[in-house]
């Protein structure tokens, strides 16, 4: 096992925590209970479940969270034995870190993406490339020209010409 220094670090330094598979939320909760500041960036995406489109949040970087000490005297040593945590990322014997500006850029990106998706009421936009996943036109691809709550108008190449075809929204997936 490598020898990584476990002395107190400046609170402005963010460390990269590698979690156990699908245990990001457990690791975050346990680290916060110990008084660490933790950031787990999330993405909101459209997901098709049982024929309906819904918004679902998922971890931006699966198995990774960002953690920093909340007090100058706080050590990073207990992080390694925290439930849900596999290890702290290192380069040799040096802990991998992110500066505040990089972390803020990631935070801003996640917030911007969530805000944009919340403004979208439907999973498709005009100009999106889509594939028809159900119905008699299954397997064909086209470009979205219009979207409503229940139907998507897709430009399909049929018999050598482009034709707009209205298709139920749950029969279409992004290509």
C-alpha positions in Angstrom: 0.0 0.0 0.0 1.3 3.4 -0.9 2.0 6.0 1.8 -0.2 9.0 1.2 0.2 11.9 3.6 -2.8 12.4 5.8 -2.0 15.7 7.3 -4.5 18.6 7.4 -4.9 20.4 4.0 -6.1 23.8 3.1 -9.9 23.9 3.0 -9.8 25.5 -0.5 -8.5 22.2 -2.0 -11.0 19.7 -3.4 -10.1 16.0 -3.5 -11.4 13.4 -5.8 -13.2 10.6 -4.0 -13.6 7.3 -5.8 -16.7 5.5 -4.5 -17.8 1.9 -4.6 -20.1 1.0 -7.5 -23.6 2.7 -7.2 -22.8 3.9 -3.7 -22.2 7.6 -4.5 -25.1 8.8 -2.3 -24.1 6.6 0.7 -20.6 8.0 0.5 -21.8 11.6 0.2 -24.1 11.2 3.2 -21.5 9.5 5.4 -18.8 12.1 4.4 -21.2 15.0 5.2 -22.0 13.3 8.6 -18.3 13.5 9.4 -18.3 17.3 8.6 -16.7 17.2 5.1 -17.9 19.4 2.3 -19.0 17.2 -0.6 -20.1 17.9 -4.2 -21.7 15.2 -6.3 -22.6 16.7 -9.7 -25.9 15.5 -11.2 -27.3 15.5 -14.7 -31.0 15.5 -15.6 -31.9 13.6 -18.7 -34.9 12.4 -20.6 -35.6 8.7 -20.2 -38.2 6.5 -21.9 -39.8 4.1 -19.4 -42.9 2.0 -20.2 -43.6 4.1 -23.3 -43.5 7.4 -21.5 -40.8 10.1 -21.4 -39.8 11.2 -18.0 -36.9 13.3 -16.6 -34.4 11.3 -14.5 -31.4 12.6 -12.5 -28.2 10.6 -12.6 -24.6 11.1 -11.4 -22.5 13.2 -13.9 -19.4 11.2 -13.1 -20.4 7.7 -11.9 -18.3 6.6 -8.9 -16.7 10.0 -8.4 -17.5 12.8 -5.8 -15.5 15.8 -4.8 -14.7 16.4 -1.1 -12.8 18.9 0.9 -12.1 19.6 4.6 -14.4 22.1 6.2 -11.9 23.0 8.9 -8.2 23.7 8.7 -7.4 21.0 11.3 -9.5 18.3 9.6 -7.6 15.4 8.1 -8.5 13.5 4.9 -7.4 10.2 6.5 -10.9 9.2 7.7 -12.3 9.5 4.2 -10.7 6.3 3.1 -12.6 4.2 5.7 -15.9 5.9 5.1 -18.8 3.6 4.0 -19.3 3.8 0.3 -15.8 5.2 -0.4 -13.3 3.1 -2.2 -10.3 5.5 -2.1 -9.1 9.0 -2.7 -7.5 9.4 -6.1 -3.8 9.8 -6.2 -1.0 10.3 -8.6 1.7 8.1 -7.1 1.7 9.3 -3.5 0.2 12.7 -4.1 -3.6 13.2 -3.7 -5.3 14.3 -6.8 -7.0 17.7 -6.4 -9.2 20.2 -8.2 -9.0 23.9 -7.7 -12.1 26.0 -6.8 -12.5 27.4 -10.3 -12.6 24.0 -11.9 -15.1 22.8 -9.4 -17.2 25.9 -9.9 -17.1 25.3 -13.7 -18.5 21.8 -13.2 -21.1 23.1 -10.8 -22.1 25.8 -13.3 -22.3 23.3 -16.1 -24.6 21.0 -14.1 -26.9 23.9 -13.0 -27.1 25.2 -16.6 -27.9 21.8 -18.0 -30.7 21.3 -15.3 -32.1 24.7 -16.0 -32.2 24.2 -19.7 -33.8 20.8 -19.4 -36.4 22.2 -16.9 -37.4 24.8 -19.5 -37.9 22.0 -22.1 -41.3 20.4 -21.6 -40.6 17.6 -24.2 -37.6 15.4 -24.9 -37.4 16.5 -28.6 -36.6 19.7 -30.3 -37.0 20.7 -34.0 -33.8 19.6 -35.8 -33.1 16.5 -33.6 -32.2 13.3 -35.4 -34.6 10.6 -34.3 -35.4 6.9 -35.0 -38.8 5.4 -34.9 -38.8 2.6 -32.3 -42.4 1.4 -32.6 -45.3 1.1 -35.1 -45.4 0.4 -38.8 -42.5 2.8 -39.5 -40.2 1.1 -37.0 -36.5 1.4 -37.9 -36.8 4.5 -40.1 -34.8 7.6 -39.2 -35.6 11.3 -39.8 -35.4 14.8 -38.6 -37.9 16.4 -36.1 -39.7 19.3 -37.7 -42.4 20.0 -35.0 -43.2 18.8 -31.5 -46.5 18.7 -29.6 -47.4 17.1 -26.3 -48.6 13.9 -27.9 -47.0 13.8 -31.4 -43.7 14.5 -33.1 -43.7 15.5 -36.8 -40.7 13.8 -38.4 -39.4 14.4 -42.0 -38.9 11.0 -43.5 -37.5 10.0 -46.8 -40.3 8.0 -48.4 -40.3 6.9 -52.1 -37.4 9.3 -52.8 -39.2 12.4 -51.3 -39.2 13.9 -47.9 -42.6 13.7 -46.2 -43.7 15.1 -42.8 -45.2 12.3 -40.8 -46.9 12.7 -37.4 -45.9 10.0 -35.0 -46.9 9.4 -31.4 -44.2 10.8 -29.1 -43.6 7.5 -27.4 -42.8 5.8 -30.7 -39.7 8.0 -31.2 -36.1 7.9 -29.7 -33.1 10.2 -30.3 -30.8 8.7 -32.9 
